[in-house]
């Protein structure tokens, strides 16, 4: 997958956002304390990697990135979408579908993508 295909991936996630939210509400994971944000990241991850490969370290990475990319003023949808997108990037990277460079580009693209979609 190339960096330009990452943007296409985000468009698919945005278009199907409500279904991803619904799926996140129904997943069962070992970490009983996982919040809705972590569940969204797991659903994104599961798009490209088997869910059994999800590790607590992934949740830490996702939350750290979300805290860097999102401000307090962002909407709940933007926060959840950010986690969905980060989870997707982690799943792609974990399954060797993207390299380190595309992984980093994918993370960088998330705020701009959300801003563009929010302004429509």
N, C-alpha and C positions, 0 to 999 in steps of 0.2 A: 504494500500500500504506500502511496506517495503522500507528500504533505498536502497536495491539492485534493486528494481523495479524503483526507481527514475532514475538510470543510463539508464535503458531501455527506460524510458520516454524521456530522453534527446536524445537518439539515434533516436527515432521516430521524434522528433522535428527537428533534424539536417537533417534527410533524406527528410523531407518535408518543409524545410526552405523557399524555393522560394514561395510555396503556402501560407505559413503564411505571408510572406512579401506582397504578393498580397492582401490577406484578410485584412491586416492592412491598406492598402491604401484605402479600401472601407468602413471602419466602420465609423459610425456617432456617435459621443459622445457629451455630453453636454459641455465639456471643449474644446472650439474652439481653445485654444492655445496649446493643447496637441501635442507634436512633434512626429516624427516617432518612437522614442524610447518608449515613453509611449504607443503609439498605439500597438507596438509589445508586450508590457507587457499585455495589455488588451486582445489581441488575445490569448496569452498563458493562461491567467486567464479564458477566455471563454471556454477553452478546458474542464474544470472541474467544472465550476460554471457559473450560468447564468450571462450574462453580466450586467444585471440591478443591481447586487450586487457589481459591481466595484464602489469604492469610491475614492475621491481625496486623502485620506490618503494612499491608495494603491499605487498611483503614487509616492508619497513622499517616501514611503518605497522602492519601486523599484529603484527610482533614487539614493537614498542613497546607496543601495547595489551595484548598478552598479558603482557608483563613487568609492566605496571601492575595487571592484573586477577588474576593468578595468584600464589600463594605457593609456596615450595619444597615445602610439605607436600601440595600438590594431587597427585592421582593423574595418571598418564599419560593416562588417558581424559579427565579434566577439562581437561588442557592441550590435548590434540588437539581436543576438542570446542570449546574456546574459539577455537582457530584456525579451525576449520570455520565457526563462527558469525561470526567477524570477517570471514572471506573472503566469506561470504554477504552481510553488510552492505555490504562494499566492492563486490560485484557488483551489488547492488541500487542503490547510489548511482551507480556508474559507468554503469549503464543507465538512469538517470533515473527509476527506479521509486519512489524515496524521495527526500525532500528532506533538507537539513542537519539539521533538527529531529528527524526520524524516525531518521536516521543516528545521531545522538547518543543518542537514547533506546534504540535497538537495542544500542548498546555498553554502556549502563548496565544493561540488563536481563540481560546474559549471566551475571554472577556469581550473581545471585539465582535465575535459572533452573537453573543447575548445582547450586546448593545444594539447591533443592527436589527435583530429580531424584535427587540423591545420598542424600537422606534417605528415599526411598521403600523 
